[in-house]
Amino acid sequence: MAAVKAYCVKCKKKQDMKNPKEVTMKNGRKASKGECPDCGTKMFRIGG
């Protein structure tokens, strides 16, 4: 999977996700889950 950019709430900036995984939400839409490379906080981005 290519680098996924997402917003880190703790760092307050957009960053590339570490260990991104594609998931499917309850409504069937695709999303990406991962962690912030700087602080390790969980990141989530809707849309694959």
PDBQT receptor file of N, H, CA, C and O in Angstrom, charges set to zero:
ATOM      1  N   MET A   1       0.850  -1.187   0.000  1.00  0.00    +0.000 N 
ATOM      2  CA  MET A   1       0.000   0.000   0.000  1.00  0.00    +0.000 C 
ATOM      3  C   MET A   1       0.892   1.246   0.000  1.00  0.00    +0.000 C 
ATOM      4  O   MET A   1       1.882   1.307   0.729  1.00  0.00    +0.000 OA
ATOM      5  N   ALA A   2       0.539   2.220  -0.809  1.00  0.00    +0.000 N 
ATOM      6  H   ALA A   2      -0.265   2.170  -1.401  1.00  0.00    +0.000 HD
ATOM      7  CA  ALA A   2       1.305   3.461  -0.914  1.00  0.00    +0.000 C 
ATOM      8  C   ALA A   2       1.147   4.300   0.359  1.00  0.00    +0.000 C 
ATOM      9  O   ALA A   2       0.282   4.034   1.194  1.00  0.00    +0.000 OA
ATOM     10  N   ALA A   3       1.996   5.308   0.485  1.00  0.00    +0.000 N 
ATOM     11  H   ALA A   3       2.699   5.524  -0.193  1.00  0.00    +0.000 HD
ATOM     12  CA  ALA A   3       1.945   6.180   1.655  1.00  0.00    +0.000 C 
ATOM     13  C   ALA A   3       0.594   6.891   1.716  1.00  0.00    +0.000 C 
ATOM     14  O   ALA A   3       0.154   7.494   0.737  1.00  0.00    +0.000 OA
ATOM     15  N   VAL A   4      -0.052   6.813   2.868  1.00  0.00    +0.000 N 
ATOM     16  H   VAL A   4       0.306   6.324   3.663  1.00  0.00    +0.000 HD
ATOM     17  CA  VAL A   4      -1.358   7.435   3.059  1.00  0.00    +0.000 C 
ATOM     18  C   VAL A   4      -1.183   8.644   3.969  1.00  0.00    +0.000 C 
ATOM     19  O   VAL A   4      -0.664   8.520   5.078  1.00  0.00    +0.000 OA
ATOM     20  N   LYS A   5      -1.609   9.801   3.508  1.00  0.00    +0.000 N 
ATOM     21  H   LYS A   5      -2.031   9.902   2.607  1.00  0.00    +0.000 HD
ATOM     22  CA  LYS A   5      -1.528  11.008   4.330  1.00  0.00    +0.000 C 
ATOM     23  C   LYS A   5      -2.791  11.115   5.172  1.00  0.00    +0.000 C 
ATOM     24  O   LYS A   5      -3.899  10.912   4.676  1.00  0.00    +0.000 OA
ATOM     25  N   ALA A   6      -2.614  11.434   6.441  1.00  0.00    +0.000 N 
ATOM     26  H   ALA A   6      -1.713  11.599   6.844  1.00  0.00    +0.000 HD
ATOM     27  CA  ALA A   6      -3.744  11.625   7.345  1.00  0.00    +0.000 C 
ATOM     28  C   ALA A   6      -3.362  12.685   8.373  1.00  0.00    +0.000 C 
ATOM     29  O   ALA A   6      -2.182  12.986   8.554  1.00  0.00    +0.000 OA
ATOM     30  N   TYR A   7      -4.360  13.246   9.041  1.00  0.00    +0.000 N 
ATOM     31  H   TYR A   7      -5.318  13.002   8.893  1.00  0.00    +0.000 HD
ATOM     32  CA  TYR A   7      -4.144  14.294  10.031  1.00  0.00    +0.000 C 
ATOM     33  C   TYR A   7      -3.940  13.686  11.411  1.00  0.00    +0.000 C 
ATOM     34  O   TYR A   7      -4.739  12.863  11.857  1.00  0.00    +0.000 OA
ATOM     35  N   CYS A   8      -2.880  14.088  12.081  1.00  0.00    +0.000 N 
ATOM     36  H   CYS A   8      -2.231  14.757  11.719  1.00  0.00    +0.000 HD
ATOM     37  CA  CYS A   8      -2.630  13.652  13.461  1.00  0.00    +0.000 C 
ATOM     38  C   CYS A   8      -3.175  14.717  14.402  1.00  0.00    +0.000 C 
ATOM     39  O   CYS A   8      -2.756  15.874  14.354  1.00  0.00    +0.000 OA
ATOM     40  N   VAL A   9      -4.099  14.324  15.246  1.00  0.00    +0.000 N 
ATOM     41  H   VAL A   9      -4.439  13.385  15.285  1.00  0.00    +0.000 HD
ATOM     42  CA  VAL A   9      -4.742  15.270  16.168  1.00  0.00    +0.000 C 
ATOM     43  C   VAL A   9      -3.749  15.755  17.228  1.00  0.00    +0.000 C 
ATOM     44  O   VAL A   9      -3.803  16.909  17.651  1.00  0.00    +0.000 OA
ATOM     45  N   LYS A  10      -2.850  14.876  17.650  1.00  0.00    +0.000 N 
ATOM     46  H   LYS A  10      -2.806  13.938  17.306  1.00  0.00    +0.000 HD
ATOM     47  CA  LYS A  10      -1.892  15.220  18.695  1.00  0.00    +0.000 C 
ATOM     48  C   LYS A  10      -0.805  16.175  18.171  1.00  0.00    +0.000 C 
ATOM     49  O   LYS A  10      -0.474  17.159  18.833  1.00  0.00    +0.000 OA
ATOM     50  N   CYS A  11      -0.253  15.883  16.982  1.00  0.00    +0.000 N 
ATOM     51  H   CYS A  11      -0.522  15.084  16.445  1.00  0.00    +0.000 HD
ATOM     52  CA  CYS A  11       0.802  16.723  16.393  1.00  0.00    +0.000 C 
ATOM     53  C   CYS A  11       0.239  17.944  15.674  1.00  0.00    +0.000 C 
ATOM     54  O   CYS A  11       0.965  18.899  15.399  1.00  0.00    +0.000 OA
ATOM     55  N   LYS A  12      -1.066  17.910  15.369  1.00  0.00    +0.000 N 
ATOM     56  H   LYS A  12      -1.656  17.134  15.592  1.00  0.00    +0.000 HD
ATOM     57  CA  LYS A  12      -1.763  18.985  14.657  1.00  0.00    +0.000 C 
ATOM     58  C   LYS A  12      -1.178  19.248  13.272  1.00  0.00    +0.000 C 
ATOM     59  O   LYS A  12      -1.018  20.400  12.866  1.00  0.00    +0.000 OA
ATOM     60  N   LYS A  13      -0.856  18.158  12.539  1.00  0.00    +0.000 N 
ATOM     61  H   LYS A  13      -0.986  17.222  12.869  1.00  0.00    +0.000 HD
ATOM     62  CA  LYS A  13      -0.395  18.306  11.157  1.00  0.00    +0.000 C 
ATOM     63  C   LYS A  13      -0.638  17.029  10.372  1.00  0.00    +0.000 C 
ATOM     64  O   LYS A  13      -0.821  15.955  10.945  1.00  0.00    +0.000 OA
ATOM     65  N   LYS A  14      -0.636  17.163   9.037  1.00  0.00    +0.000 N 
ATOM     66  H   LYS A  14      -0.487  18.035   8.571  1.00  0.00    +0.000 HD
ATOM     67  CA  LYS A  14      -0.828  16.017   8.154  1.00  0.00    +0.000 C 
ATOM     68  C   LYS A  14       0.497  15.286   7.999  1.00  0.00    +0.000 C 
ATOM     69  O   LYS A  14       1.539  15.907   7.791  1.00  0.00    +0.000 OA
ATOM     70  N   GLN A  15       0.450  13.962   8.103  1.00  0.00    +0.000 N 
ATOM     71  H   GLN A  15      -0.396  13.457   8.273  1.00  0.00    +0.000 HD
ATOM     72  CA  GLN A  15       1.660  13.161   7.995  1.00  0.00    +0.000 C 
ATOM     73  C   GLN A  15       1.367  11.861   7.271  1.00  0.00    +0.000 C 
ATOM     74  O   GLN A  15       0.207  11.480   7.117  1.00  0.00    +0.000 OA
ATOM     75  N   ASP A  16       2.419  11.176   6.825  1.00  0.00    +0.000 N 
ATOM     76  H   ASP A  16       3.362  11.486   6.950  1.00  0.00    +0.000 HD
ATOM     77  CA  ASP A  16       2.269   9.850   6.237  1.00  0.00    +0.000 C 
ATOM     78  C   ASP A  16       2.010   8.861   7.362  1.00  0.00    +0.000 C 
ATOM     79  O   ASP A  16       2.695   8.881   8.385  1.00  0.00    +0.000 OA
ATOM     80  N   MET A  17       1.024   7.998   7.174  1.00  0.00    +0.000 N 
ATOM     81  H   MET A  17       0.467   7.982   6.343  1.00  0.00    +0.000 HD
ATOM     82  CA  MET A  17       0.680   6.988   8.175  1.00  0.00    +0.000 C 
ATOM     83  C   MET A  17       1.750   5.911   8.235  1.00  0.00    +0.000 C 
ATOM     84  O   MET A  17       2.315   5.523   7.212  1.00  0.00    +0.000 OA
ATOM     85  N   LYS A  18       2.022   5.433   9.440  1.00  0.00    +0.000 N 
ATOM     86  H   LYS A  18       1.563   5.748  10.271  1.00  0.00    +0.000 HD
ATOM     87  CA  LYS A  18       2.916   4.292   9.617  1.00  0.00    +0.000 C 
ATOM     88  C   LYS A  18       2.046   3.044   9.724  1.00  0.00    +0.000 C 
ATOM     89  O   LYS A  18       1.042   3.056  10.436  1.00  0.00    +0.000 OA
ATOM     90  N   ASN A  19       2.409   1.979   9.039  1.00  0.00    +0.000 N 
ATOM     91  H   ASN A  19       3.225   1.968   8.461  1.00  0.00    +0.000 HD
ATOM     92  CA  ASN A  19       1.664   0.711   9.020  1.00  0.00    +0.000 C 
ATOM     93  C   ASN A  19       0.193   0.901   8.633  1.00  0.00    +0.000 C 
ATOM     94  O   ASN A  19      -0.691   0.485   9.383  1.00  0.00    +0.000 OA
ATOM     95  N   PRO A  20      -0.092   1.527   7.465  1.00  0.00    +0.000 N 
ATOM     96  CA  PRO A  20      -1.499   1.716   7.082  1.00  0.00    +0.000 C 
ATOM     97  C   PRO A  20      -2.164   0.396   6.707  1.00  0.00    +0.000 C 
ATOM     98  O   PRO A  20      -1.567  -0.444   6.033  1.00  0.00    +0.000 OA
ATOM     99  N   LYS A  21      -3.409   0.226   7.154  1.00  0.00    +0.000 N 
ATOM    100  H   LYS A  21      -3.893   0.909   7.701  1.00  0.00    +0.000 HD
ATOM    101  CA  LYS A  21      -4.201  -0.962   6.827  1.00  0.00    +0.000 C 
ATOM    102  C   LYS A  21      -5.519  -0.498   6.249  1.00  0.00    +0.000 C 
ATOM    103  O   LYS A  21      -6.141   0.424   6.777  1.00  0.00    +0.000 OA
ATOM    104  N   GLU A  22      -5.951  -1.128   5.166  1.00  0.00    +0.000 N 
ATOM    105  H   GLU A  22      -5.445  -1.876   4.737  1.00  0.00    +0.000 HD
ATOM    106  CA  GLU A  22      -7.240  -0.786   4.574  1.00  0.00    +0.000 C 
ATOM    107  C   GLU A  22      -8.326  -1.545   5.315  1.00  0.00    +0.000 C 
ATOM    108  O   GLU A  22      -8.245  -2.763   5.477  1.00  0.00    +0.000 OA
ATOM    109  N   VAL A  23      -9.338  -0.825   5.764  1.00  0.00    +0.000 N 
ATOM    110  H   VAL A  23      -9.405   0.164   5.633  1.00  0.00    +0.000 HD
ATOM    111  CA  VAL A  23     -10.462  -1.429   6.479  1.00  0.00    +0.000 C 
ATOM    112  C   VAL A  23     -11.758  -1.010   5.805  1.00  0.00    +0.000 C 
ATOM    113  O   VAL A  23     -11.786  -0.046   5.039  1.00  0.00    +0.000 OA
ATOM    114  N   THR A  24     -12.832  -1.740   6.094  1.00  0.00    +0.000 N 
ATOM    115  H   THR A  24     -12.809  -2.523   6.716  1.00  0.00    +0.000 HD
ATOM    116  CA  THR A  24     -14.153  -1.403   5.586  1.00  0.00    +0.000 C 
ATOM    117  C   THR A  24     -15.033  -1.045   6.775  1.00  0.00    +0.000 C 
ATOM    118  O   THR A  24     -15.140  -1.804   7.738  1.00  0.00    +0.000 OA
ATOM    119  N   MET A  25     -15.660   0.122   6.692  1.00  0.00    +0.000 N 
ATOM    120  H   MET A  25     -15.573   0.739   5.910  1.00  0.00    +0.000 HD
ATOM    121  CA  MET A  25     -16.526   0.565   7.784  1.00  0.00    +0.000 C 
ATOM    122  C   MET A  25     -17.877  -0.144   7.698  1.00  0.00    +0.000 C 
ATOM    123  O   MET A  25     -18.156  -0.835   6.718  1.00  0.00    +0.000 OA
ATOM    124  N   LYS A  26     -18.709   0.027   8.718  1.00  0.00    +0.000 N 
ATOM    125  H   LYS A  26     -18.482   0.588   9.514  1.00  0.00    +0.000 HD
ATOM    126  CA  LYS A  26     -20.017  -0.623   8.775  1.00  0.00    +0.000 C 
ATOM    127  C   LYS A  26     -20.884  -0.301   7.571  1.00  0.00    +0.000 C 
ATOM    128  O   LYS A  26     -21.646  -1.150   7.107  1.00  0.00    +0.000 OA
ATOM    129  N   ASN A  27     -20.774   0.924   7.061  1.00  0.00    +0.000 N 
ATOM    130  H   ASN A  27     -20.155   1.613   7.438  1.00  0.00    +0.000 HD
ATOM    131  CA  ASN A  27     -21.609   1.329   5.932  1.00  0.00    +0.000 C 
ATOM    132  C   ASN A  27     -21.032   0.882   4.581  1.00  0.00    +0.000 C 
ATOM    133  O   ASN A  27     -21.613   1.186   3.539  1.00  0.00    +0.000 OA
ATOM    134  N   GLY A  28     -19.912   0.173   4.585  1.00  0.00    +0.000 N 
ATOM    135  H   GLY A  28     -19.441  -0.074   5.432  1.00  0.00    +0.000 HD
ATOM    136  CA  GLY A  28     -19.340  -0.368   3.360  1.00  0.00    +0.000 C 
ATOM    137  C   GLY A  28     -18.262   0.492   2.721  1.00  0.00    +0.000 C 
ATOM    138  O   GLY A  28     -17.626   0.061   1.760  1.00  0.00    +0.000 OA
ATOM    139  N   ARG A  29     -18.042   1.697   3.231  1.00  0.00    +0.000 N 
ATOM    140  H   ARG A  29     -18.559   2.047   4.012  1.00  0.00    +0.000 HD
ATOM    141  CA  ARG A  29     -16.997   2.572   2.674  1.00  0.00    +0.000 C 
ATOM    142  C   ARG A  29     -15.616   2.125   3.125  1.00  0.00    +0.000 C 
ATOM    143  O   ARG A  29     -15.452   1.576   4.215  1.00  0.00    +0.000 OA
ATOM    144  N   LYS A  30     -14.634   2.365   2.281  1.00  0.00    +0.000 N 
ATOM    145  H   LYS A  30     -14.767   2.811   1.396  1.00  0.00    +0.000 HD
ATOM    146  CA  LYS A  30     -13.251   2.015   2.597  1.00  0.00    +0.000 C 
ATOM    147  C   LYS A  30     -12.620   3.103   3.458  1.00  0.00    +0.000 C 
ATOM    148  O   LYS A  30     -12.991   4.273   3.363  1.00  0.00    +0.000 OA
ATOM    149  N   ALA A  31     -11.669   2.713   4.291  1.00  0.00    +0.000 N 
ATOM    150  H   ALA A  31     -11.368   1.762   4.367  1.00  0.00    +0.000 HD
ATOM    151  CA  ALA A  31     -10.947   3.658   5.136  1.00  0.00    +0.000 C 
ATOM    152  C   ALA A  31      -9.556   3.095   5.403  1.00  0.00    +0.000 C 
ATOM    153  O   ALA A  31      -9.287   1.928   5.117  1.00  0.00    +0.000 OA
ATOM    154  N   SER A  32      -8.677   3.923   5.949  1.00  0.00    +0.000 N 
ATOM    155  H   SER A  32      -8.895   4.871   6.181  1.00  0.00    +0.000 HD
ATOM    156  CA  SER A  32      -7.320   3.497   6.293  1.00  0.00    +0.000 C 
ATOM    157  C   SER A  32      -7.066   3.764   7.763  1.00  0.00    +0.000 C 
ATOM    158  O   SER A  32      -7.434   4.814   8.290  1.00  0.00    +0.000 OA
ATOM    159  N   LYS A  33      -6.430   2.802   8.421  1.00  0.00    +0.000 N 
ATOM    160  H   LYS A  33      -6.131   1.950   7.993  1.00  0.00    +0.000 HD
ATOM    161  CA  LYS A  33      -6.063   2.916   9.829  1.00  0.00    +0.000 C 
ATOM    162  C   LYS A  33      -4.559   2.768   9.935  1.00  0.00    +0.000 C 
ATOM    163  O   LYS A  33      -3.957   1.963   9.224  1.00  0.00    +0.000 OA
ATOM    164  N   GLY A  34      -3.952   3.542  10.820  1.00  0.00    +0.000 N 
ATOM    165  H   GLY A  34      -4.441   4.196  11.397  1.00  0.00    +0.000 HD
ATOM    166  CA  GLY A  34      -2.517   3.439  11.026  1.00  0.00    +0.000 C 
ATOM    167  C   GLY A  34      -2.098   4.215  12.254  1.00  0.00    +0.000 C 
ATOM    168  O   GLY A  34      -2.923   4.530  13.111  1.00  0.00    +0.000 OA
ATOM    169  N   GLU A  35      -0.798   4.529  12.342  1.00  0.00    +0.000 N 
ATOM    170  H   GLU A  35      -0.127   4.273  11.646  1.00  0.00    +0.000 HD
ATOM    171  CA  GLU A  35      -0.305   5.311  13.466  1.00  0.00    +0.000 C 
ATOM    172  C   GLU A  35       0.573   6.452  12.985  1.00  0.00    +0.000 C 
ATOM    173  O   GLU A  35       1.117   6.414  11.881  1.00  0.00    +0.000 OA
ATOM    174  N   CYS A  36       0.701   7.459  13.825  1.00  0.00    +0.000 N 
ATOM    175  H   CYS A  36       0.259   7.489  14.721  1.00  0.00    +0.000 HD
ATOM    176  CA  CYS A  36       1.544   8.609  13.532  1.00  0.00    +0.000 C 
ATOM    177  C   CYS A  36       3.006   8.182  13.687  1.00  0.00    +0.000 C 
ATOM    178  O   CYS A  36       3.354   7.557  14.689  1.00  0.00    +0.000 OA
ATOM    179  N   PRO A  37       3.872   8.507  12.713  1.00  0.00    +0.000 N 
ATOM    180  CA  PRO A  37       5.279   8.114  12.823  1.00  0.00    +0.000 C 
ATOM    181  C   PRO A  37       6.031   8.869  13.922  1.00  0.00    +0.000 C 
ATOM    182  O   PRO A  37       7.047   8.379  14.413  1.00  0.00    +0.000 OA
ATOM    183  N   ASP A  38       5.550  10.054  14.317  1.00  0.00    +0.000 N 
ATOM    184  H   ASP A  38       4.724  10.453  13.918  1.00  0.00    +0.000 HD
ATOM    185  CA  ASP A  38       6.240  10.843  15.340  1.00  0.00    +0.000 C 
ATOM    186  C   ASP A  38       5.828  10.474  16.762  1.00  0.00    +0.000 C 
ATOM    187  O   ASP A  38       6.677  10.186  17.606  1.00  0.00    +0.000 OA
ATOM    188  N   CYS A  39       4.495  10.484  17.026  1.00  0.00    +0.000 N 
ATOM    189  H   CYS A  39       3.806  10.717  16.341  1.00  0.00    +0.000 HD
ATOM    190  CA  CYS A  39       4.037  10.293  18.408  1.00  0.00    +0.000 C 
ATOM    191  C   CYS A  39       3.385   8.947  18.668  1.00  0.00    +0.000 C 
ATOM    192  O   CYS A  39       3.177   8.588  19.827  1.00  0.00    +0.000 OA
ATOM    193  N   GLY A  40       3.050   8.177  17.609  1.00  0.00    +0.000 N 
ATOM    194  H   GLY A  40       3.219   8.469  16.667  1.00  0.00    +0.000 HD
ATOM    195  CA  GLY A  40       2.469   6.852  17.791  1.00  0.00    +0.000 C 
ATOM    196  C   GLY A  40       0.973   6.836  18.008  1.00  0.00    +0.000 C 
ATOM    197  O   GLY A  40       0.399   5.773  18.246  1.00  0.00    +0.000 OA
ATOM    198  N   THR A  41       0.314   8.005  17.930  1.00  0.00    +0.000 N 
ATOM    199  H   THR A  41       0.779   8.869  17.737  1.00  0.00    +0.000 HD
ATOM    200  CA  THR A  41      -1.131   8.089  18.087  1.00  0.00    +0.000 C 
ATOM    201  C   THR A  41      -1.820   7.416  16.907  1.00  0.00    +0.000 C 
ATOM    202  O   THR A  41      -1.311   7.462  15.787  1.00  0.00    +0.000 OA
ATOM    203  N   LYS A  42      -2.976   6.788  17.146  1.00  0.00    +0.000 N 
ATOM    204  H   LYS A  42      -3.389   6.750  18.056  1.00  0.00    +0.000 HD
ATOM    205  CA  LYS A  42      -3.709   6.146  16.077  1.00  0.00    +0.000 C 
ATOM    206  C   LYS A  42      -4.277   7.197  15.135  1.00  0.00    +0.000 C 
ATOM    207  O   LYS A  42      -4.757   8.244  15.569  1.00  0.00    +0.000 OA
ATOM    208  N   MET A  43      -4.213   6.899  13.818  1.00  0.00    +0.000 N 
ATOM    209  H   MET A  43      -3.822   6.048  13.466  1.00  0.00    +0.000 HD
ATOM    210  CA  MET A  43      -4.726   7.811  12.787  1.00  0.00    +0.000 C 
ATOM    211  C   MET A  43      -5.789   7.066  11.983  1.00  0.00    +0.000 C 
ATOM    212  O   MET A  43      -5.741   5.842  11.861  1.00  0.00    +0.000 OA
ATOM    213  N   PHE A  44      -6.748   7.814  11.437  1.00  0.00    +0.000 N 
ATOM    214  H   PHE A  44      -6.787   8.809  11.536  1.00  0.00    +0.000 HD
ATOM    215  CA  PHE A  44      -7.836   7.223  10.671  1.00  0.00    +0.000 C 
ATOM    216  C   PHE A  44      -8.160   8.145   9.515  1.00  0.00    +0.000 C 
ATOM    217  O   PHE A  44      -8.262   9.359   9.688  1.00  0.00    +0.000 OA
ATOM    218  N   ARG A  45      -8.322   7.565   8.327  1.00  0.00    +0.000 N 
ATOM    219  H   ARG A  45      -8.239   6.578   8.186  1.00  0.00    +0.000 HD
ATOM    220  CA  ARG A  45      -8.660   8.376   7.154  1.00  0.00    +0.000 C 
ATOM    221  C   ARG A  45      -9.742   7.668   6.346  1.00  0.00    +0.000 C 
ATOM    222  O   ARG A  45      -9.582   6.516   5.943  1.00  0.00    +0.000 OA
ATOM    223  N   ILE A  46     -10.844   8.377   6.117  1.00  0.00    +0.000 N 
ATOM    224  H   ILE A  46     -10.974   9.313   6.444  1.00  0.00    +0.000 HD
ATOM    225  CA  ILE A  46     -11.939   7.800   5.329  1.00  0.00    +0.000 C 
ATOM    226  C   ILE A  46     -11.583   7.963   3.854  1.00  0.00    +0.000 C 
ATOM    227  O   ILE A  46     -11.079   9.005   3.434  1.00  0.00    +0.000 OA
ATOM    228  N   GLY A  47     -11.850   6.934   3.088  1.00  0.00    +0.000 N 
ATOM    229  H   GLY A  47     -12.259   6.088   3.429  1.00  0.00    +0.000 HD
ATOM    230  CA  GLY A  47     -11.530   6.934   1.660  1.00  0.00    +0.000 C 
ATOM    231  C   GLY A  47     -10.230   6.187   1.439  1.00  0.00    +0.000 C 
ATOM    232  O   GLY A  47      -9.230   6.463   2.102  1.00  0.00    +0.000 OA
ATOM    233  N   GLY A  48     -10.239   5.256   0.525  1.00  0.00    +0.000 N 
ATOM    234  H   GLY A  48     -11.051   5.032  -0.014  1.00  0.00    +0.000 HD
ATOM    235  CA  GLY A  48      -9.079   4.400   0.342  1.00  0.00    +0.000 C 
ATOM    236  C   GLY A  48      -8.087   4.975  -0.586  1.00  0.00    +0.000 C 
ATOM    237  O   GLY A  48      -7.050   4.363  -0.839  1.00  0.00    +0.000 OA
TER     238      GLY A  48
